[in-house]
Amino acid sequence: MHFVDAKGILTTNGGRCGMNIYRGCSHGCIYCDSRSKCYQFTHPFEDIEVKQNAPELLEAALKSKRKKCMIGTGAMSDPYMHCEMELGLTRKCLEIIRMYEFGLAIQTKSDRILRDIDLLDDINRAAKCVVEMTLTTFDDELCSILEPNVCNTKRRIEVLEEMQKRGIPTIVWITPILPYINDTEENVSQILDECARVGVKGIIDFGMGLTLREGDREYYYEALDKHFPGLKRKYIERYGNAYDLPSPNAKRLLKLLREKCKENNMLYKPEDCFEYMNELPERFEQMSLFDIDN
């Protein structure tokens, strides 16, 4: 890893502020979109770029805001990579969010988030905290191939259970679903049943498939050659160089998703999930008589 002083930490999109404390990732997921060349990495993806001044930048930004909002993190780089346990930058940023009583929507694949469950609980009591967990593959052996350097799905479900015990709402990303690999009714059904059991608020999916573009396509195909010989050719024959790669089973899987979510009162439309994650309870939004968002 290497350290930089960032110029800024918060970005604003649709009323929600987002931040990435790190760039790159050590989890090694074979399908990772963040490897795409469009994100203009100037260093190897596994050489984690650490924004060492992130806490100072965040505090300055939150101090200047007249209107409170949800702060999102984890969309591009997991906030609970291995280096976080040494550096603690995510925890420092959570402490600042708690101090200024902003909301938080935090996305991860790692059980390391349990280290900070006290802070998440405090943020949820003071404003709102939503924990987002990615679940793609219920089978432990297959999960270790697709997401090799992070805890398996069953452990992530235990994390969701712990959040439920604290009353912290959770959203699950059941994406990507990889054609010919984890795109089975059995896999999706097992994940959804566990989500229902532990009281997940909503499920995010974008069509039961995968997206590939320059940078992550090459990495993904190398992994297919290594772990699923012959499958790369099948992909090329069916999808060519397409960006969207829907599963051949997408229609059945989407029907299954809708049915399971309706039966268990879970949100299943992406727009509904994002609306829920972006919404801060009204009593926390106003900080002054002047509704000015810097």
C-alpha atoms as one frame of an Amber mdcrd trajectory, in Angstrom:
protein
   0.000   0.000   0.000   1.004   3.615  -0.417  -0.159   6.852   1.189  -1.470
  10.058  -0.379  -2.916  13.340   0.802  -6.256  13.696  -0.946  -7.653  17.075
  -1.988 -11.197  16.137  -1.018 -13.129  13.199   0.402 -16.858  13.774  -0.180
 -18.668  13.592  -3.503 -22.357  14.445  -3.916 -24.756  12.511  -6.108 -28.527
  12.734  -5.923 -28.558  14.187  -2.423 -26.299  11.501  -0.975 -22.683  12.163
  -0.123 -20.165   9.423  -0.812 -16.569   8.813   0.170 -13.843   6.289  -0.547
 -11.065   6.175   2.020  -9.057   3.665  -0.007  -8.507   2.979  -3.722  -7.906
  -0.576  -4.849  -8.742  -3.733  -2.936  -7.143  -6.832  -1.427 -10.207  -9.106
  -1.486  -9.393 -10.516  -4.924 -12.977 -10.985  -6.187 -12.678 -12.284  -9.733
 -15.494 -10.106 -11.100 -14.550  -6.727  -9.563 -15.772  -3.811 -11.682 -13.474
  -1.394  -9.861 -10.574  -2.819 -11.877 -12.023  -1.252 -15.029  -9.705   1.105
 -16.902 -12.361   3.824 -16.847 -11.476   4.455 -13.187  -7.960   5.469 -14.258
  -5.846   3.644 -11.732  -2.226   4.733 -11.974  -1.004   1.968  -9.656  -1.581
  -1.796  -9.398  -5.042  -2.549  -8.040  -3.673  -4.537  -5.086  -1.298  -1.694
  -4.140  -3.897   0.010  -1.964  -3.919   3.790  -2.129  -4.577   5.132   1.352
  -6.059   8.605   1.720  -4.264   9.243   4.971  -5.898  12.635   5.555  -9.447
  11.292   5.048 -10.581  11.915   8.656  -9.397  15.532   8.609 -11.063  16.154
   5.243 -14.286  14.540   6.404 -14.469  16.575   9.586 -13.892  19.803   7.682
 -16.616  18.876   5.191 -19.194  17.917   7.819 -18.470  21.012   9.889 -19.370
  23.200   6.928 -22.641  21.462   6.064 -25.843  23.179   7.130 -28.028  20.222
   6.194 -27.434  16.713   7.409 -27.536  13.780   5.007 -26.567  10.147   4.588
 -22.869   9.480   4.025 -22.210   6.466   1.824 -18.986   4.481   1.630 -17.848
   1.183   0.139 -19.161   1.537  -3.411 -15.711   1.503  -5.045 -13.355   0.101
  -2.411 -14.285  -1.980   0.602 -13.800   0.056   3.812 -12.862  -3.127   5.687
  -9.932  -4.460   3.709  -7.047  -6.091   5.549  -5.146  -2.801   5.916  -8.023
  -1.182   7.806  -7.270  -3.310  10.848  -3.816  -1.722  11.004  -4.707   1.818
   9.924  -8.172   2.352  11.427  -9.133   5.137   9.020 -12.647   3.821   8.513
 -13.201   3.773  12.268 -11.896   7.335  12.609 -14.302   8.480   9.897 -17.197
   6.709  11.615 -16.320   8.492  14.842 -16.571  11.815  13.005 -19.911  10.886
  11.435 -21.166   9.979  14.896 -19.832  13.209  16.390 -21.670  15.392  13.857
 -24.769  13.139  13.857 -24.904  12.423  10.138 -26.388   9.229   8.727 -24.334
   6.382   7.278 -24.803   3.756   4.554 -21.775   1.466   4.550 -21.128  -1.401
   2.119 -18.747  -4.313   2.684 -18.122  -8.023   2.206 -16.100  -8.349   5.401
 -16.904  -9.443   8.939 -14.299  -6.907  10.087 -17.194  -4.461  10.245 -18.130
  -6.110  13.560 -15.161  -4.344  15.143 -17.109  -1.102  14.727 -20.589  -2.302
  15.633 -20.555  -0.012  18.676 -20.126   3.023  16.431 -22.706   1.788  13.939
 -25.152   1.355  16.800 -24.468   4.883  18.050 -24.896   6.369  14.556 -28.165
   4.498  14.086 -29.489   5.783  17.402 -28.431   9.373  16.719 -29.475   9.502
  13.067 -29.568   6.410  10.808 -27.158   3.642   9.832 -27.684   1.125   7.035
 -25.235  -1.753   6.632 -24.996  -3.120   3.090 -23.576  -6.597   2.623 -22.755
  -8.291  -0.693 -23.849 -11.929  -0.960 -23.332 -13.750  -4.252 -22.573 -17.407
  -3.571 -23.941 -19.654  -0.840 -21.627 -22.602  -1.476 -18.450 -22.163   0.594
 -16.089 -23.811  -1.890 -17.350 -21.782  -4.833 -17.358 -18.605  -2.744 -13.658
 -19.136  -1.953 -12.931 -19.163  -5.694 -15.018 -16.122  -6.601 -14.172 -14.028
  -3.507 -10.937 -15.590  -2.250  -9.587 -13.169   0.346 -12.691 -12.363   2.367
 -15.042 -14.258   4.673 -17.652 -16.534   3.135 -21.347 -15.892   2.712 -22.389
 -17.818   5.819 -20.136 -15.626   7.952 -21.557 -12.499   6.302 -25.036 -13.708
   7.187 -23.882 -13.949  10.804 -22.848 -10.292  10.507 -26.347  -9.433   9.281
 -27.766 -11.271  12.292 -25.630  -9.214  14.648 -26.845  -6.006  13.006 -30.445
  -7.185  13.357 -29.921  -7.756  17.089 -28.877  -4.102  17.411 -31.777  -2.854
  15.306 -29.413  -1.697  12.549 -31.170  -2.058   9.167 -29.447  -4.032   6.420
 -29.525  -4.157   2.632 -28.085  -7.080   0.659 -26.512  -6.777  -2.783 -27.114
 -10.106  -4.523 -24.881  -9.136  -7.383 -23.149 -10.043  -9.566 -24.754 -13.303
 -10.590 -22.257 -14.969 -12.925 -23.606 -16.814 -15.968 -23.025 -20.588 -15.774
 -21.379 -20.281 -12.332 -23.624 -19.088  -9.489 -26.789 -18.394 -11.516 -28.834
 -21.279 -10.159 -32.219 -21.192  -8.467 -30.747 -23.172  -5.586 -28.027 -20.604
  -4.930 -30.285 -17.553  -5.173 -33.033 -19.209  -3.145 -30.671 -20.162  -0.320
 -29.345 -16.621  -0.078 -32.816 -15.073  -0.135 -34.123 -17.502   2.489 -31.289
 -16.548   4.836 -31.893 -12.847   4.169 -35.529 -13.301   5.107 -34.605 -15.257
   8.230 -32.336 -12.525   9.565 -34.707  -9.676   8.712 -32.942  -7.932   5.829
 -34.722  -4.724   4.782 -34.129  -5.051   1.042 -32.290  -6.820  -1.780 -30.468
  -5.054  -4.613 -30.025  -6.756  -7.971 -29.593  -5.321 -11.452 -30.985  -8.018
 -13.706 -29.298 -11.220 -12.509 -26.085 -10.985 -14.455 -22.626  -9.501 -14.709
 -21.069  -6.421 -16.270 -17.643  -6.466 -17.917 -15.552  -3.735 -19.451 -11.933
  -3.148 -20.334  -9.712  -3.934 -17.391 -11.972  -6.164 -15.361 -12.933  -8.305
 -18.400  -9.354  -9.459 -18.850  -8.949 -10.219 -15.150 -12.227 -12.144 -15.083
 -11.351 -14.209 -18.134  -7.974 -15.119 -16.644  -9.841 -16.411 -13.589 -12.211
 -18.413 -15.797  -9.272 -20.036 -17.571  -7.771 -20.948 -14.195 -10.855 -22.198
 -12.373 -13.431 -23.002 -15.083 -11.570 -24.244 -18.180 -13.535 -23.764 -21.397
 -16.024 -21.301 -19.927 -14.283 -18.239 -21.395 -15.030 -19.490 -24.918 -18.688
 -19.978 -23.967 -18.834 -16.388 -22.720 -17.265 -14.981 -25.875 -19.583 -16.966
 -28.118 -22.685 -15.812 -26.242 -21.802 -12.263 -25.232 -18.906 -11.056 -27.394
 -17.570  -7.834 -25.858 -20.913  -6.744 -24.383 -21.022  -4.698 -21.206 -24.161
  -6.395 -19.855 -24.024 -10.182 -19.524 -27.411 -11.361 -18.244 -27.667 -14.916
 -17.015 -29.539 -17.318 -19.325 -31.632 -17.969 -16.199 -32.271 -14.280 -15.483
 -36.027 -14.356 -16.047 -36.580 -17.260 -13.629 -34.196 -15.823 -11.058 -35.842
 -12.393 -11.132 -39.244 -14.024 -10.656 -37.836 -15.934  -7.700 -36.408 -12.718
  -6.245 -39.720 -10.878  -6.529 -41.705 -13.722  -5.010 -39.372 -14.289  -2.068
 -39.147 -10.585  -1.289 -42.903 -10.056  -1.446 -43.485 -13.062   0.804 -41.049
 -11.724   3.382 -41.737  -7.984   3.125 -38.297  -7.150   1.720 -37.711  -4.346
  -0.764 -36.592  -5.680  -4.149 -36.668  -2.760  -6.597 -33.256  -1.029  -6.711
 -34.855   2.413  -6.708 -36.780   1.596  -3.525 -33.638   0.325  -1.812 -31.663
   3.432  -2.781 -34.466   5.709  -1.661 -34.442   3.984   1.715 -30.642   4.224
   2.028 -30.591   7.892   1.017 -33.418   8.965   3.276 -32.462  10.523   6.596
 -35.329  10.861   9.104 -36.732  14.362   8.827 -35.966  15.339  12.401 -32.224
  14.947  11.690 -32.049  16.739   8.349 -32.343  20.347   9.498 -29.369  21.770
  11.335 -30.328  25.426  11.246 -33.049  27.789  10.087 -31.215  28.060   6.774
 -31.550  24.937   4.610 -28.275  25.417   2.750 -26.291  22.411   1.533 -22.651
  23.321   0.977
